[in-house]
C-alpha cells in the first residue's frame, strides 16, 4: 500500500501523459505535454502532502496474544479493525465538505487501472457506447458488459473490457442502461467482436442482451474533479 500520498504522484507521472493524449489538446508538442505533466504532478504532491494520507487507513501493528488469568483462553490483545474504523470516523469529524469530497474521489482514483482511466476519459466526452451481455440456457450470464468503448479508448487489454466496465459500474462511475436505437449499428459491430463470439460459442442457444453504457452522474462529478484537460487544452 502507498504509505504517503506523495508516492501516488509518481503513479500520476507515469500515467498522466498517456491519459492527456486522449483529450483535446493532443496536438501539443511532446515537450509541452511533459511540462503540463510536471505541473499536474507538482500540484498533486502539494495538495496530497498537506493531508495525512487520504488514501489509506492503516490498522495498528499485529497485536500480541495474552492469557486471561484463570480461564485458560488465549485471546488477541487489541482490535485493529475497530481502531481503523475509529480513525476514519475521527477524520470525518474534522473534514469539511470539500475535504470529504476530495477524500472520496482520491479513494476511488486509487482503485482505477490505467485502462479504466482511458475508458473514463472517452466516456467523459458525453457519448454512449453499446454494451452486451451473453446469456446461456436458463438465463445464466456467460459474459457481462462487453463493449466497443475499450477499442475507442485504445486500452492495452481489450479482452478485459467486460471486467473493466463491471468494476467501473461497481464504483458508481459508469451507468449500464437500456439499449438505445441510435446504437443499433454499433451493436451489430459489437456482436462480431471476438470476445463476444467466443462467449456465444461456449454455450448452446446463446442470447445477446443489448445495453448502453455512459458516464454516471457521480462519474461526471468525479471526472470534473480529476480531469487533466483544462490545463492541457489549446485555447
C-alpha positions in Angstrom: 0.0 0.0 0.0 1.1 3.5 -0.6 2.0 4.9 2.8 2.3 8.5 1.7 0.0 10.2 -0.8 3.1 11.9 -2.3 4.2 8.5 -3.6 0.9 8.2 -5.5 2.0 11.3 -7.5 4.7 9.0 -9.1 1.9 6.9 -10.5 0.3 10.0 -11.9 3.6 10.9 -13.5 3.8 7.5 -15.3 0.2 7.6 -16.5 -0.8 11.2 -16.8 0.8 11.8 -20.1 -0.9 8.9 -21.9 -4.2 10.0 -20.4 -3.7 13.6 -21.6 -3.3 12.4 -25.2 -6.9 11.2 -25.2 -8.2 14.6 -24.6 -8.5 17.9 -26.6 -5.1 19.5 -27.0 -3.5 16.2 -28.1 -1.7 18.2 -30.8 0.6 19.9 -28.3 4.3 19.2 -28.7 5.8 16.4 -26.6 7.8 18.8 -24.5 4.7 20.9 -23.8 2.8 17.8 -22.6 5.6 16.8 -20.3 5.6 20.3 -18.9 1.9 20.1 -18.2 2.5 16.6 -16.6 5.2 18.0 -14.3 2.8 20.9 -13.3 0.0 18.4 -12.6 2.2 16.1 -10.5 3.7 19.0 -8.6 0.2 20.4 -7.7 -0.9 16.9 -6.8 2.0 16.4 -4.4 1.3 19.8 -2.7 -2.4 19.0 -2.2 -1.9 15.4 -1.0 1.1 16.1 1.2 -1.0 18.7 3.0 -3.3 15.9 4.2 -2.5 12.9 6.4 -2.5 10.2 3.6 -6.1 10.4 2.3 -5.8 7.1 0.5 -5.4 4.5 3.2 -6.3 3.8 6.8 -3.6 1.8 8.4 -4.6 -0.6 11.1 -2.3 -0.8 14.1 0.5 -3.4 14.1 -0.4 -7.0 14.6 -1.5 -7.3 18.3 0.1 -9.6 20.7 -1.6 -12.6 22.3 -2.2 -12.7 26.0 -3.5 -15.3 28.6 -6.6 -14.5 30.6 -6.0 -15.4 34.2 -7.8 -18.4 35.3 -9.7 -19.3 32.1 -7.0 -20.8 30.0 -8.3 -19.0 26.9 -5.8 -17.3 24.6 -7.1 -14.0 23.3 -5.8 -11.3 21.0 -5.0 -8.1 22.7 -6.3 -5.1 20.7 -8.9 -4.6 17.9 -7.1 -3.3 14.8 -10.2 -3.3 12.6 -12.2 -1.3 15.2 -9.2 1.1 15.5 -9.1 1.6 11.8 -12.8 2.4 11.7 -12.3 4.9 14.6 -9.5 6.5 12.5 -12.0 7.0 9.6 -14.7 8.4 11.9 -12.2 10.8 13.6 -11.1 12.0 10.2 -14.7 12.6 9.1 -15.4 14.7 12.2 -12.6 17.1 11.2 -13.4 17.3 7.4 -15.5 19.9 5.7 -17.5 19.2 2.6 -14.6 19.9 0.2 -12.2 17.7 2.1 -14.7 14.9 2.4 -15.3 15.1 -1.4 -11.6 15.1 -2.1 -11.1 12.1 0.2 -13.9 10.2 -1.6 -12.5 11.0 -5.1 -8.9 10.1 -4.0 -10.0 6.8 -2.7 -11.9 6.0 -6.0 -9.0 7.2 -8.1 -6.6 4.9 -6.2 -8.6 1.9 -7.3 -8.5 2.6 -11.0 -6.2 0.8 -13.5 -4.7 2.9 -16.4 -7.0 1.2 -18.9 -10.0 2.1 -16.8 -8.8 5.7 -16.7 -8.7 5.7 -20.5 -12.3 4.4 -20.7 -13.5 7.1 -18.4 -11.7 9.7 -20.5 -13.6 8.6 -23.6 -17.0 8.3 -21.8 -16.4 11.8 -20.4 -16.8 13.2 -23.9 -20.5 12.6 -23.5 -21.3 9.8 -25.9 -23.0 6.5 -25.0 -21.4 3.2 -26.2 -23.0 -0.2 -26.9 -22.7 -3.0 -24.3 -23.9 -6.5 -24.4 -24.4 -9.5 -22.1 -24.3 -13.0 -23.4 -26.7 -15.4 -21.7 -26.8 -19.1 -21.8 -29.5 -21.7 -21.0 -31.7 -20.7 -18.1 -30.5 -17.1 -18.3 -27.1 -17.9 -17.0 -24.7 -15.0 -17.6 -21.8 -16.1 -19.7 -20.3 -12.7 -20.4 -21.3 -9.3 -18.9 -20.6 -5.8 -20.2 -18.7 -6.4 -23.4 -18.4 -3.1 -25.2 -16.7 -1.2 -28.0 -15.7 1.5 -25.6 -12.4 -0.3 -24.9 -11.4 -0.1 -28.6 -12.3 3.6 -28.7 -10.2 4.2 -25.7 -7.2 2.2 -27.0 -6.9 0.0 -23.9 -4.0 -2.3 -23.5 -6.1 -5.3 -22.6 -9.2 -5.3 -24.8 -10.2 -8.7 -23.6 -10.6 -7.3 -20.1 -13.1 -4.6 -21.1 -16.0 -6.5 -19.7 -14.2 -6.7 -16.3 -13.2 -3.0 -16.5 -16.8 -1.9 -17.1 -18.1 -4.2 -14.4 -15.6 -2.7 -11.9 -16.4 0.9 -13.0 -20.1 0.2 -12.6 -19.4 -1.2 -9.2 -17.6 2.0 -8.2 -20.6 4.0 -9.5 -18.6 5.7 -12.2 -20.5 4.3 -15.2 -24.1 3.5 -15.8 -25.2 0.5 -17.8 -28.6 1.3 -19.1 -31.2 0.1 -21.6 -30.5 -0.3 -25.3 -30.6 2.9 -27.4 -31.9 2.9 -31.0 -29.0 5.2 -32.1 -26.5 2.5 -31.1 -28.1 -0.2 -33.4 -25.3 -0.3 -36.0 -22.6 -0.2 -33.3 -24.3 -3.2 -31.6 -24.0 -5.1 -34.8 -20.3 -4.4 -34.9 -20.0 -5.4 -31.2 -21.7 -8.8 -32.0 -18.7 -9.6 -34.2 -16.2 -8.9 -31.5 -14.0 -12.0 -30.8 -14.7 -11.8 -27.0 -18.5 -11.9 -27.7 -18.2 -14.6 -30.4 -16.2 -16.8 -28.0 -18.8 -16.4 -25.3 -21.5 -17.3 -27.8 -19.7 -20.4 -29.0 -19.2 -21.6 -25.4 -22.9 -22.3 -24.8 -25.9 -23.6 -26.7 -28.7 -21.2 -27.6 -26.8 -18.1 -26.6 -28.9 -14.9 -26.3 -27.5 -11.4 -26.6 -29.0 -8.7 -24.4 -28.2 -5.2 -25.5 -27.4 -2.3 -23.2 -25.8 1.1 -23.4 -23.0 2.4 -21.2 -22.3 6.0 -20.3 -20.7 8.1 -17.5 -22.9 8.2 -14.4 -23.8 11.4 -12.6 -21.3 10.5 -9.9 -18.8 9.7 -12.7 -19.3 13.1 -14.2 -18.6 14.8 -10.9 -15.6 12.6 -10.3 -14.2 13.3 -13.8 -14.8 17.1 -13.3 -12.6 16.9 -10.2 -9.9 14.8 -11.8 -9.9 15.8 -15.4 -6.4 17.0 -16.6 -7.9 18.5 -19.7 -8.5 22.1 -18.5 -4.7 22.5 -18.1 -3.8 20.9 -21.4 -6.4 22.4 -23.8 -5.3 24.8 -26.5 -7.5 28.0 -26.4 
